[in-house]
Amino acid sequence: MSALSWLNGEAFTAFGQHILWSDMIGNTIGLIALALGWRRSILTWPAQFLSGVILVGAYASAQLSGGVGKQLLVIGVALWGWRQWQRGRQRAQDGSIAVRFATWRERGVLLGGTALGTLAVGSLFVAVPELSWNPWPDAYIFVGTLAAMVAQARGLVEFWFAWLLVDIVGVPLAFSSGLAFSGFVYVIYLVLVLWGLRDWWLRTRAAAMPLEGAAA
């Protein structure tokens, strides 16, 4: 049996849902990656890369071409994010990854890019039905994941808000697609996202206090 066949094999059954090894392992690593991102560890990027590689198999087995495309995108952005955070570490005063709120211009670019990207990808999925059996939710998650990772790579607190919006659609889609472990992990993502959002938010306030004191 090849490694790919094993990964796409059934690990166990729970509540009538068949859990695949690739779904379970890939999403577990994805959880670790999100926790590392909350801790601002640069290791979040190789973890995201590995998670993406494994989840390609899970989504392919579920015939979710949009999910496969999303994971291929995750792999590419993880490499870029690694480089961005290496630069960020050099800029931070305490040697850690610098985080901040986006400017209004950056927020506009993220929102506009996400909306236009979802429209473009969704239209592609509709025009080529073989790519996705659920085109618009698939497109939304595909583009939303890209927006979240780009914001994370730039150290923007809005990265957490982007993940929240992805989770809202990702949970029901994963369960309806037979990827129960993905759906379960998305629920845990929600908890980690709220925790991470609070931590990054507080760090931006802590970083602003010395500047306010100097101005006074």
C-alpha positions as CSV (number, residue, x, y, z in Angstrom):
1,M,0.0,0.0,0.0
2,S,1.4,3.4,-1.0
3,A,1.6,6.3,1.4
4,L,-1.1,8.2,-0.6
5,S,-3.5,5.2,-0.4
6,W,-2.9,5.0,3.3
7,L,-3.5,8.7,3.9
8,N,-6.8,8.5,2.0
9,G,-7.8,5.4,3.9
10,E,-10.3,5.4,6.7
11,A,-8.9,6.0,10.2
12,F,-12.1,5.3,12.1
13,T,-15.9,6.0,12.1
14,A,-17.6,8.4,14.5
15,F,-21.3,9.2,14.6
16,G,-21.7,7.8,11.2
17,Q,-18.9,9.9,9.7
18,H,-15.9,8.2,8.1
19,I,-12.7,9.9,9.2
20,L,-9.8,9.8,6.8
21,W,-6.2,9.7,7.9
22,S,-5.3,12.6,5.6
23,D,-8.2,14.7,6.9
24,M,-7.3,14.0,10.5
25,I,-3.5,14.4,10.3
26,G,-3.6,17.4,8.0
27,N,-6.1,19.3,10.1
28,T,-4.3,18.4,13.3
29,I,-1.1,20.0,11.9
30,G,-3.2,22.9,10.8
31,L,-4.4,23.4,14.3
32,I,-0.8,23.4,15.5
33,A,0.1,25.9,12.8
34,L,-2.7,28.3,14.0
35,A,-1.5,27.9,17.6
36,L,2.0,28.8,16.5
37,G,0.7,31.8,14.6
38,W,-1.0,33.0,17.8
39,R,2.3,32.6,19.6
40,R,3.9,34.5,16.7
41,S,6.3,31.6,16.1
42,I,7.9,31.5,12.6
43,L,7.4,27.8,12.7
44,T,3.7,28.4,11.9
45,W,4.7,28.6,8.2
46,P,6.4,25.2,7.8
47,A,3.5,23.7,9.8
48,Q,1.0,25.3,7.3
49,F,3.1,24.0,4.4
50,L,3.0,20.4,5.7
51,S,-0.7,20.7,6.5
52,G,-1.4,21.9,3.0
53,V,0.5,19.0,1.4
54,I,-1.4,16.4,3.4
55,L,-4.8,18.0,2.9
56,V,-4.4,18.0,-0.8
57,G,-5.0,14.3,-0.6
58,A,-8.1,14.6,1.7
59,Y,-9.8,17.1,-0.6
60,A,-8.9,15.2,-3.7
61,S,-10.6,12.0,-2.2
62,A,-13.7,14.1,-1.5
63,Q,-13.6,15.4,-5.1
64,L,-13.5,19.0,-3.9
65,S,-11.3,20.6,-6.5
66,G,-11.7,24.0,-4.9
67,G,-10.3,22.6,-1.6
68,V,-7.4,21.1,-3.5
69,G,-6.7,24.5,-5.1
70,K,-7.0,26.1,-1.7
71,Q,-4.4,23.8,-0.2
72,L,-2.0,24.3,-3.2
73,L,-2.4,28.0,-2.5
74,V,-1.7,27.5,1.2
75,I,1.5,25.7,0.2
76,G,2.7,28.6,-1.9
77,V,1.7,31.4,0.5
78,A,3.3,29.5,3.4
79,L,6.7,29.8,1.6
80,W,6.1,33.5,1.1
81,G,4.9,34.0,4.6
82,W,8.0,32.4,6.0
83,R,10.1,35.0,4.2
84,Q,7.9,37.9,5.3
85,W,8.1,36.9,9.0
86,Q,11.9,36.5,8.7
87,R,11.9,40.2,7.7
88,G,9.4,41.1,10.4
89,R,11.5,39.5,13.1
90,Q,14.3,41.9,12.1
91,R,12.0,44.9,12.4
92,A,10.5,44.2,15.8
93,Q,12.1,45.9,18.7
94,D,12.1,42.9,21.0
95,G,13.2,40.4,18.3
96,S,9.7,38.9,17.9
97,I,7.2,39.2,15.1
98,A,5.8,42.7,14.9
99,V,2.0,42.9,14.8
100,R,-0.3,45.8,14.1
101,F,-3.8,46.8,12.9
102,A,-4.1,47.4,9.1
103,T,-4.6,50.9,7.7
104,W,-7.9,51.7,6.2
105,R,-6.3,51.4,2.8
106,E,-5.0,47.9,3.6
107,R,-8.5,46.9,4.8
108,G,-10.0,48.2,1.7
109,V,-7.6,46.2,-0.5
110,L,-8.2,43.1,1.5
111,L,-12.0,43.4,1.4
112,G,-12.1,44.4,-2.2
113,G,-9.6,41.8,-3.3
114,T,-11.6,39.1,-1.4
115,A,-14.9,40.1,-3.0
116,L,-13.5,40.3,-6.5
117,G,-11.5,37.1,-6.0
118,T,-14.6,35.2,-4.8
119,L,-16.6,36.5,-7.7
120,A,-13.9,35.4,-10.2
121,V,-13.2,32.0,-8.7
122,G,-16.9,31.3,-8.1
123,S,-17.7,32.2,-11.7
124,L,-14.9,29.8,-12.8
125,F,-16.3,27.0,-10.6
126,V,-19.8,27.6,-12.1
127,A,-18.5,27.6,-15.6
128,V,-16.5,24.4,-15.0
129,P,-18.7,22.2,-12.7
130,E,-16.0,19.5,-12.5
131,L,-13.9,21.9,-10.3
132,S,-16.5,22.1,-7.5
133,W,-19.9,20.7,-6.7
134,N,-20.5,23.6,-4.3
135,P,-19.0,26.6,-6.2
136,W,-19.7,29.7,-4.2
137,P,-18.9,28.4,-0.7
138,D,-15.8,26.8,-2.2
139,A,-14.7,30.0,-3.8
140,Y,-15.4,32.0,-0.7
141,I,-13.2,29.7,1.4
142,F,-10.6,29.5,-1.3
143,V,-10.2,33.3,-1.5
144,G,-10.8,34.0,2.2
145,T,-8.0,31.6,3.2
146,L,-5.7,33.5,0.8
147,A,-6.7,36.9,2.3
148,A,-6.2,35.5,5.9
149,M,-2.7,34.2,5.1
150,V,-1.6,37.4,3.4
151,A,-2.8,39.4,6.4
152,Q,-1.0,37.0,8.7
153,A,2.2,37.3,6.7
154,R,2.1,41.0,7.1
155,G,1.4,40.8,10.8
156,L,-2.0,42.3,10.7
157,V,-4.5,41.7,13.5
158,E,-7.3,41.6,10.8
159,F,-5.9,38.1,9.9
160,W,-7.9,36.7,12.8
161,F,-11.1,38.4,11.6
162,A,-10.6,36.9,8.1
163,W,-10.3,33.4,9.7
164,L,-13.5,34.0,11.6
165,L,-15.4,34.8,8.3
166,V,-13.9,31.6,6.7
167,D,-14.9,29.5,9.6
168,I,-18.6,30.6,9.3
169,V,-18.8,28.9,5.9
170,G,-16.1,26.2,6.4
171,V,-17.8,24.3,9.3
172,P,-21.0,23.4,7.5
173,L,-19.3,22.8,4.2
174,A,-16.8,20.4,5.7
175,F,-19.5,18.3,7.4
176,S,-21.7,18.3,4.3
177,S,-18.7,17.1,2.2
178,G,-18.1,14.1,4.4
179,L,-14.9,15.6,5.9
180,A,-16.1,15.4,9.5
181,F,-12.7,15.9,11.1
182,S,-12.2,19.1,9.1
183,G,-15.6,20.3,10.4
184,F,-14.6,19.5,14.0
185,V,-11.3,21.2,13.6
186,Y,-12.9,24.3,12.2
187,V,-14.9,24.5,15.4
188,I,-11.6,24.4,17.4
189,Y,-10.2,26.9,15.0
190,L,-12.9,29.3,16.1
191,V,-11.8,29.1,19.7
192,L,-8.1,29.5,18.8
193,V,-9.0,32.5,16.5
194,L,-10.8,34.3,19.3
195,W,-7.9,33.6,21.7
196,G,-5.3,34.7,19.1
197,L,-7.3,37.8,18.3
198,R,-7.3,38.9,21.9
199,D,-3.6,38.3,22.3
200,W,-2.6,40.2,19.1
201,W,-5.0,43.0,19.9
202,L,-3.4,43.5,23.4
203,R,0.1,43.4,21.9
204,T,-0.7,46.3,19.6
205,R,-2.0,48.3,22.6
206,A,1.1,47.4,24.6
207,A,3.3,48.5,21.7
208,A,1.4,51.8,21.3
209,M,1.8,52.8,25.0
210,P,5.5,53.7,24.9
211,L,4.9,55.8,21.8
212,E,2.1,57.7,23.5
213,G,4.3,58.3,26.5
214,A,7.1,59.6,24.4
215,A,4.7,62.0,22.6
216,A,3.5,63.3,25.9
